[in-house]
Amino acid sequence: MIEVGSNNLRPVSDNSRFSDPSTWEAENAFVIISHRKIWTEAERYRNYRNTRFNTVLVDIEVLYDQFSYGIRKHPLAIRNFADYMLTAWTSDPSHLFLLGKSIEEPRVRKSSSLKAANLIPCVGFPVSDIMLTAGLNGDKSHVPAIPTGRLAARMNEEIAIYLDKVREFENAHNIQITPYTINNRQWQKHILHFAGGDNATENACFRGYLAGYQEQAEDSLFGGKVFLFSKTSGNVIEELNTDSVRLLLQKGPAVMTFFGHVYGNTFDLSVDDPSLWNNRGKYPFVIANSCFSGNIHLPVESIPSISEQYLFTLAKEPLPSSLHPISYENYLNKYTTELYRQFSRKNYGESFSKQMQATCDRMPNDERNKGVSLEMTMHGDPSLMLYPHDKTEISINDPQSGADIRYIPSNITTDRDSFAVEVTLSNLGKSTSKSFNLPATFPMEPTR
């Protein structure tokens, strides 16, 4: 038996002190966990998020000391801290943002260089960020207790690139910066669907899944317009080089959903390199139903994920969101069907991570459906919203293109007893099924 008494204990240094985590509390806090290696830009991100939330920035090294018994690189530090926030703070955090690169445990275990590069640890294998808070606070074992996202940044420069994109992305929501005109807002209704597959049978199945998502998106509060692009050959990777998709990418879709396979770091139905899209300020969410597309937990030196390539290239690339490392197609379809219901109707206007949280809650409670829920990754700021609108915004006129009104016949003379007026209405805001009257007034001036 070994007895350790207080007389045998001595401080590591004169200035070693634990922080009191109760003093970090803020109402409905947006919590960022980051690392000293990228602290400069983490502070800039905290300052930006303070414009919308009470933002708390926490050093992961402090959490190791206070929530994982001093064990470095252990995900229990994050989970125990999340549990503390949910039980000890008077209001639950609104979001959890893991700001820093993670590397899956099997690769870290025997490599000191990869261990050093593992800034904010993930958990499990296959890897999961959802599992860091899943099951806490009485939630189901596959439902995150706090809506969670991660930015797999390795250096300050990557956070700076991403923050610039987030500013532009959120400016597109701001009516003071981006007023409601057809040119400014109509693209926010556009959704691009991409169907891959190894053969004709698989492609037909994937197109069927995407057709179900289209029904959800178009007949809803979102009021989307879906454009489908499908693989037509048996090639492993098929390049999609049509002018129609290039034009839609340039105008800026709100959502891009892929259902297919990933080979290396390319979808099997591949579009142009994002640097060629010319869509600055009009960034889509990407929903990737493809094995390994969402594995942002690998060393970048091996094969960087599609998501990391998109986010950390300057200027024009999208803001990927919900991506998946590995699964079965029918379970991915169940998840994505519910996710479309959430952002289109059920939780319209909430952050995308909250819509993902609600999706997890609706998934059946069997192992494979729970696996999909746990392995879905939101790569990006969990508070981002998918172009919501507070009310309906009907437009027939645009400052650039003018009024979309036609008269039949085009040449109206006094010998006609009637004529028709055709008006094209564009709803740039929240969709509605309510009818409304559109009065037309024609001034009658006397003939001289």
C-alpha positions as CSV (number, residue, x, y, z in Angstrom):
1,M,0.0,0.0,0.0
2,I,1.2,3.5,-0.9
3,E,0.1,6.5,1.1
4,V,0.3,9.9,-0.6
5,G,-0.2,12.7,1.9
6,S,-0.5,16.4,1.5
7,N,3.1,16.8,2.8
8,N,4.4,14.8,-0.1
9,L,2.7,17.0,-2.8
10,R,4.4,20.0,-4.3
11,P,3.3,22.4,-7.1
12,V,4.7,21.9,-10.6
13,S,5.4,25.7,-10.7
14,D,4.7,28.7,-8.6
15,N,2.1,30.1,-11.1
16,S,0.1,26.9,-11.8
17,R,-3.6,27.5,-11.2
18,F,-6.8,25.9,-12.3
19,S,-9.3,28.1,-14.0
20,D,-12.9,28.3,-12.6
21,P,-15.1,27.1,-15.5
22,S,-18.2,28.6,-13.8
23,T,-16.8,32.0,-14.7
24,W,-16.8,31.2,-18.4
25,E,-20.6,30.8,-18.5
26,A,-22.6,33.0,-20.8
27,E,-26.3,32.8,-21.7
28,N,-26.8,30.5,-24.7
29,A,-23.1,30.6,-25.3
30,F,-21.5,29.9,-28.7
31,V,-18.5,27.8,-27.4
32,I,-15.3,27.6,-29.4
33,I,-12.6,25.1,-28.4
34,S,-9.3,25.8,-30.0
35,H,-5.5,25.5,-29.7
36,R,-2.7,27.9,-28.9
37,K,-1.1,27.2,-32.3
38,I,-3.9,28.9,-34.0
39,W,-5.0,31.3,-31.2
40,T,-4.5,34.5,-33.1
41,E,-7.2,33.7,-35.7
42,A,-9.3,31.9,-33.1
43,E,-9.6,35.2,-31.2
44,R,-10.6,37.0,-34.4
45,Y,-13.3,34.4,-35.0
46,R,-14.5,34.8,-31.5
47,N,-14.7,38.6,-31.9
48,Y,-16.7,38.1,-35.2
49,R,-19.1,35.7,-33.6
50,N,-19.7,38.1,-30.7
51,T,-21.8,40.1,-33.1
52,R,-24.5,37.4,-32.9
53,F,-23.8,35.3,-29.8
54,N,-22.3,35.4,-26.3
55,T,-19.1,33.7,-27.5
56,V,-16.7,31.7,-25.2
57,L,-13.2,30.8,-26.4
58,V,-11.6,27.9,-24.5
59,D,-8.0,26.6,-24.7
60,I,-8.0,22.8,-25.3
61,E,-4.9,22.5,-23.1
62,V,-6.8,23.9,-20.1
63,L,-9.5,21.3,-20.7
64,Y,-6.9,18.5,-20.6
65,D,-5.8,19.6,-17.2
66,Q,-9.3,20.1,-15.7
67,F,-11.5,17.6,-17.5
68,S,-9.3,14.6,-18.7
69,Y,-7.0,14.2,-15.7
70,G,-4.1,15.9,-17.5
71,I,-4.1,13.3,-20.3
72,R,-3.1,15.2,-23.5
73,K,-5.0,14.6,-26.8
74,H,-7.8,12.8,-25.0
75,P,-11.4,13.5,-26.3
76,L,-12.7,13.0,-22.8
77,A,-11.6,16.5,-22.1
78,I,-14.2,17.8,-24.6
79,R,-16.9,15.4,-23.6
80,N,-16.5,16.0,-19.8
81,F,-16.4,19.8,-20.4
82,A,-19.6,19.6,-22.5
83,D,-21.3,17.6,-19.7
84,Y,-20.2,20.2,-17.2
85,M,-21.7,23.0,-19.3
86,L,-25.0,21.1,-19.7
87,T,-25.3,20.4,-16.0
88,A,-23.6,23.3,-14.2
89,W,-24.4,26.3,-16.4
90,T,-27.9,27.9,-16.1
91,S,-28.5,27.8,-19.9
92,D,-27.3,25.3,-22.4
93,P,-24.7,26.3,-25.0
94,S,-26.3,27.1,-28.4
95,H,-23.4,25.6,-30.4
96,L,-20.1,23.9,-30.1
97,F,-17.4,24.9,-32.6
98,L,-14.3,22.7,-32.6
99,L,-11.7,25.1,-34.2
100,G,-8.7,23.0,-35.2
101,K,-7.6,19.9,-37.1
102,S,-8.1,16.4,-35.7
103,I,-6.4,13.2,-36.7
104,E,-8.0,9.8,-36.1
105,E,-6.6,7.8,-33.2
106,P,-5.0,4.8,-35.0
107,R,-2.7,7.2,-37.0
108,V,-1.8,9.3,-34.0
109,R,-0.9,6.5,-31.6
110,K,2.5,5.7,-33.0
111,S,3.5,9.0,-34.6
112,S,4.8,11.9,-32.6
113,S,4.5,14.3,-35.6
114,L,0.8,13.4,-36.2
115,K,0.1,13.6,-32.4
116,A,1.4,17.2,-32.5
117,A,-0.7,17.9,-35.5
118,N,-3.8,16.6,-33.8
119,L,-4.9,20.0,-32.4
120,I,-8.5,19.3,-31.3
121,P,-9.1,15.5,-30.9
122,C,-12.0,13.6,-32.3
123,V,-13.3,10.3,-30.9
124,G,-14.0,6.8,-32.0
125,F,-13.3,4.7,-35.1
126,P,-14.9,5.3,-37.6
127,V,-14.3,8.9,-36.4
128,S,-17.1,11.0,-35.0
129,D,-17.5,14.6,-33.7
130,I,-21.2,14.0,-32.9
131,M,-20.1,11.4,-30.3
132,L,-18.3,14.0,-28.3
133,T,-21.7,15.1,-26.9
134,A,-24.0,12.3,-27.9
135,G,-26.2,10.9,-25.1
136,L,-25.4,13.8,-22.7
137,N,-28.2,15.7,-20.9
138,G,-30.6,12.8,-21.4
139,D,-30.4,12.7,-25.2
140,K,-30.4,9.5,-27.2
141,S,-27.0,7.8,-27.7
142,H,-26.8,9.0,-31.3
143,V,-28.1,12.6,-30.9
144,P,-25.6,15.4,-30.1
145,A,-26.6,17.2,-26.9
146,I,-25.0,20.4,-28.4
147,P,-25.2,21.2,-32.1
148,T,-21.6,20.7,-33.2
149,G,-19.3,21.7,-36.1
150,R,-15.6,21.6,-36.8
151,L,-13.2,23.5,-38.9
152,A,-10.2,21.3,-39.7
153,A,-7.7,24.2,-39.7
154,R,-4.0,23.5,-39.2
155,M,-2.8,27.1,-39.2
156,N,-3.9,30.6,-38.7
157,E,-4.0,31.3,-42.5
158,E,-6.7,28.7,-43.0
159,I,-9.0,30.2,-40.4
160,A,-8.5,33.6,-42.0
161,I,-9.5,32.3,-45.4
162,Y,-12.6,30.6,-43.9
163,L,-13.6,33.7,-41.8
164,D,-13.5,35.9,-45.0
165,K,-15.9,33.4,-46.7
166,V,-18.2,33.3,-43.7
167,R,-18.4,37.1,-43.7
168,E,-19.4,37.1,-47.4
169,F,-21.8,34.2,-46.8
170,E,-23.6,36.0,-44.0
171,N,-23.6,39.2,-45.9
172,A,-25.8,37.4,-48.5
173,H,-28.4,37.0,-45.8
174,N,-28.3,40.7,-44.8
175,I,-31.0,42.8,-46.3
176,Q,-29.1,46.0,-45.8
177,I,-26.1,44.6,-47.8
178,T,-28.0,42.3,-50.2
179,P,-31.5,43.8,-50.9
180,Y,-34.2,41.6,-52.3
181,T,-33.8,41.7,-56.1
182,I,-34.0,38.8,-58.5
183,N,-30.3,39.1,-59.3
184,N,-29.3,39.2,-55.6
185,R,-31.6,36.6,-54.2
186,Q,-33.1,34.2,-56.7
187,W,-30.0,32.0,-56.7
188,Q,-30.6,31.3,-53.0
189,K,-33.5,29.0,-54.1
190,H,-31.4,26.9,-56.4
191,I,-30.3,23.4,-55.5
192,L,-28.1,21.2,-57.7
193,H,-28.4,17.4,-57.5
194,F,-25.7,15.1,-58.7
195,A,-26.3,11.4,-59.2
196,G,-23.3,9.1,-59.6
197,G,-23.1,5.3,-59.3
198,D,-21.0,2.4,-60.7
199,N,-23.6,1.2,-63.1
200,A,-27.0,2.0,-64.6
201,T,-28.9,0.2,-61.9
202,E,-27.1,2.0,-59.1
203,N,-27.4,5.4,-60.9
204,A,-31.2,4.9,-61.2
205,C,-31.4,4.1,-57.5
206,F,-29.5,7.3,-56.6
207,R,-31.6,9.4,-59.0
208,G,-34.7,8.1,-57.2
209,Y,-33.3,9.2,-53.8
210,L,-32.6,12.6,-55.2
211,A,-36.1,12.9,-56.6
212,G,-37.4,12.4,-53.1
213,Y,-35.2,15.2,-51.8
214,Q,-36.5,17.4,-54.7
215,E,-40.1,16.9,-53.6
216,Q,-39.2,18.0,-50.1
217,A,-37.2,21.1,-51.1
218,E,-39.7,22.4,-53.7
219,D,-42.9,21.9,-51.8
220,S,-41.9,23.6,-48.6
221,L,-41.1,26.9,-46.9
222,F,-37.7,26.8,-48.6
223,G,-39.4,26.9,-52.0
224,G,-36.4,25.6,-53.9
225,K,-35.8,24.9,-57.6
226,V,-33.8,21.7,-58.2
227,F,-31.6,21.0,-61.1
228,L,-30.5,17.3,-61.7
229,F,-27.2,16.2,-63.3
230,S,-26.6,12.5,-63.7
231,K,-23.8,10.2,-64.7
232,T,-24.2,8.8,-68.2
233,S,-21.2,6.5,-68.6
234,G,-19.6,3.5,-66.9
235,N,-16.4,5.4,-66.3
236,V,-15.2,5.4,-62.7
237,I,-15.1,9.2,-62.7
238,E,-17.1,11.2,-65.2
239,E,-16.3,14.9,-65.7
240,L,-19.4,17.1,-66.0
241,N,-18.4,19.8,-68.4
242,T,-21.7,21.3,-69.5
243,D,-22.3,25.0,-69.9
244,S,-25.6,24.7,-68.0
245,V,-23.9,23.5,-64.8
246,R,-21.1,26.1,-65.1
247,L,-23.7,28.9,-65.4
248,L,-25.6,27.6,-62.3
249,L,-22.4,27.4,-60.4
250,Q,-21.4,30.9,-61.4
251,K,-24.8,32.2,-60.3
252,G,-24.3,30.5,-56.9
253,P,-26.6,27.6,-55.8
254,A,-27.7,27.4,-52.2
255,V,-27.2,23.7,-51.9
256,M,-25.2,21.0,-53.8
257,T,-26.1,17.4,-53.0
258,F,-24.1,14.5,-54.2
259,F,-25.2,10.9,-54.1
260,G,-22.5,8.5,-55.4
261,H,-19.0,7.4,-54.7
262,V,-15.7,9.1,-54.0
263,Y,-12.4,8.0,-55.5
264,G,-9.4,9.5,-53.9
265,N,-10.6,13.1,-53.4
266,T,-13.0,13.3,-56.3
267,F,-16.7,12.6,-56.6
268,D,-17.5,10.0,-59.3
269,L,-19.6,12.7,-61.1
270,S,-17.1,15.5,-61.0
271,V,-17.7,19.2,-61.6
272,D,-15.1,21.8,-62.5
273,D,-12.5,22.7,-60.0
274,P,-14.1,25.2,-57.6
275,S,-11.5,27.8,-58.3
276,L,-13.1,28.1,-61.8
277,W,-16.6,28.7,-60.5
278,N,-16.4,32.5,-60.4
279,N,-19.0,32.6,-57.6
280,R,-17.5,34.8,-55.0
281,G,-19.9,35.7,-52.2
282,K,-22.5,33.1,-53.4
283,Y,-21.4,30.0,-51.5
284,P,-23.4,26.7,-51.4
285,F,-23.8,24.2,-48.6
286,V,-22.5,20.8,-49.8
287,I,-24.3,17.6,-48.7
288,A,-22.2,14.6,-49.7
289,N,-23.7,11.1,-49.6
290,S,-20.4,9.4,-50.5
291,C,-18.1,7.2,-48.5
292,F,-15.1,9.0,-47.0
293,S,-16.0,12.4,-48.5
294,G,-16.4,13.7,-44.9
295,N,-13.3,12.2,-43.4
296,I,-11.6,15.4,-42.4
297,H,-9.7,13.5,-39.7
298,L,-6.9,12.2,-41.9
299,P,-3.4,13.8,-42.2
300,V,-3.6,16.3,-45.0
301,E,-0.2,15.0,-46.2
302,S,-1.9,11.7,-47.2
303,I,-5.1,12.6,-49.1
304,P,-6.8,15.8,-48.1
305,S,-10.6,15.4,-48.1
306,I,-12.8,17.1,-50.7
307,S,-14.1,19.3,-47.9
308,E,-10.7,20.6,-46.8
309,Q,-9.8,21.3,-50.4
310,Y,-12.9,23.4,-50.9
311,L,-12.7,25.3,-47.7
312,F,-9.1,26.3,-47.6
313,T,-8.5,27.5,-51.1
314,L,-8.8,31.2,-51.5
315,A,-11.9,33.1,-52.4
316,K,-14.4,31.1,-54.5
317,E,-15.0,27.7,-53.0
318,P,-18.2,26.6,-51.2
319,L,-18.9,26.2,-47.5
320,P,-19.4,22.4,-47.2
321,S,-21.6,21.2,-44.5
322,S,-22.9,17.7,-44.0
323,L,-20.5,15.0,-45.1
324,H,-20.1,11.3,-44.5
325,P,-17.1,9.0,-44.0
326,I,-18.6,5.5,-44.7
327,S,-22.1,4.0,-44.8
328,Y,-24.7,2.0,-46.7
329,E,-26.8,3.9,-49.3
330,N,-30.2,3.2,-47.9
331,Y,-29.3,4.5,-44.5
332,L,-27.7,7.6,-46.0
333,N,-30.9,8.1,-47.9
334,K,-33.0,7.9,-44.7
335,Y,-30.8,10.5,-43.1
336,T,-30.7,12.9,-46.0
337,T,-34.5,12.6,-46.6
338,E,-35.0,13.8,-43.0
339,L,-32.4,16.4,-43.3
340,Y,-34.2,17.9,-46.3
341,R,-37.4,17.9,-44.3
342,Q,-35.7,19.7,-41.5
343,F,-34.1,22.6,-43.5
344,S,-37.1,22.9,-45.9
345,R,-40.0,22.8,-43.4
346,K,-39.7,21.4,-39.9
347,N,-36.9,23.6,-38.6
348,Y,-36.7,26.1,-41.4
349,G,-34.6,29.1,-40.3
350,E,-32.6,27.3,-37.7
351,S,-28.8,26.8,-37.9
352,F,-27.8,23.8,-40.1
353,S,-26.2,22.0,-37.1
354,K,-29.5,22.2,-35.2
355,Q,-31.3,20.8,-38.3
356,M,-28.7,18.0,-38.2
357,Q,-29.3,17.5,-34.5
358,A,-33.1,17.2,-35.1
359,T,-32.4,14.8,-38.0
360,C,-30.4,12.5,-35.7
361,D,-33.3,12.5,-33.2
362,R,-35.7,11.3,-35.9
363,M,-33.5,8.4,-37.1
364,P,-34.5,4.9,-36.2
365,N,-32.8,3.4,-33.1
366,D,-30.9,0.6,-34.8
367,E,-27.2,0.2,-35.1
368,R,-26.8,1.2,-38.7
369,N,-29.1,4.2,-38.6
370,K,-27.3,5.3,-35.4
371,G,-24.0,4.9,-37.1
372,V,-25.0,7.2,-39.9
373,S,-26.1,9.8,-37.3
374,L,-22.9,9.6,-35.4
375,E,-20.6,9.7,-38.5
376,M,-22.2,12.7,-40.2
377,T,-19.8,15.6,-39.9
378,M,-20.5,19.3,-40.2
379,H,-17.3,20.8,-41.5
380,G,-17.7,24.5,-40.7
381,D,-19.3,26.9,-38.3
382,P,-22.3,25.2,-36.7
383,S,-24.3,28.5,-36.5
384,L,-24.5,29.0,-40.2
385,M,-28.0,29.0,-41.7
386,L,-29.2,27.9,-45.1
387,Y,-30.4,31.2,-46.5
388,P,-33.6,31.6,-44.5
389,H,-36.2,34.4,-44.9
390,D,-38.5,35.9,-42.4
391,K,-41.4,36.5,-44.8
392,T,-42.5,36.1,-48.4
393,E,-40.9,38.5,-50.9
394,I,-42.7,38.7,-54.2
395,S,-41.0,40.4,-57.1
396,I,-42.0,41.1,-60.7
397,N,-39.3,43.7,-61.2
398,D,-35.6,43.8,-61.0
399,P,-33.3,46.9,-61.2
400,Q,-31.2,45.2,-63.8
401,S,-33.6,43.1,-65.9
402,G,-36.7,45.3,-65.6
403,A,-40.4,44.1,-65.2
404,D,-41.3,40.6,-66.4
405,I,-44.7,41.6,-67.9
406,R,-46.1,40.7,-71.3
407,Y,-49.3,41.8,-73.1
408,I,-51.2,39.5,-75.5
409,P,-51.4,40.6,-78.2
410,S,-48.2,42.7,-77.9
411,N,-49.7,45.5,-80.0
412,I,-53.0,46.6,-78.3
413,T,-55.3,48.8,-80.4
414,T,-58.7,50.5,-79.7
415,D,-60.6,48.0,-81.9
416,R,-60.0,45.2,-79.4
417,D,-62.5,44.5,-76.7
418,S,-60.0,42.6,-74.5
419,F,-56.4,41.7,-74.0
420,A,-54.4,39.5,-71.7
421,V,-51.6,40.5,-69.3
422,E,-49.0,37.8,-68.3
423,V,-46.9,38.5,-65.2
424,T,-44.1,36.3,-64.0
425,L,-43.8,36.4,-60.2
426,S,-40.7,35.5,-58.3
427,N,-40.9,34.6,-54.6
428,L,-37.4,35.5,-53.3
429,G,-38.3,34.8,-49.6
430,K,-40.2,32.3,-47.6
431,S,-42.5,30.1,-49.7
432,T,-46.3,30.3,-49.1
433,S,-49.3,28.4,-50.3
434,K,-51.7,31.2,-49.5
435,S,-53.4,33.0,-52.4
436,F,-53.3,36.7,-52.8
437,N,-54.7,39.4,-55.2
438,L,-52.6,41.3,-57.6
439,P,-54.4,44.4,-58.6
440,A,-53.6,46.1,-62.0
441,T,-54.4,49.7,-62.6
442,F,-54.4,51.2,-66.1
443,P,-54.5,55.0,-66.3
444,M,-57.1,56.3,-68.8
445,E,-56.1,59.6,-70.3
446,P,-58.4,61.4,-72.7
447,T,-57.5,61.4,-76.4
448,R,-56.5,64.8,-77.7
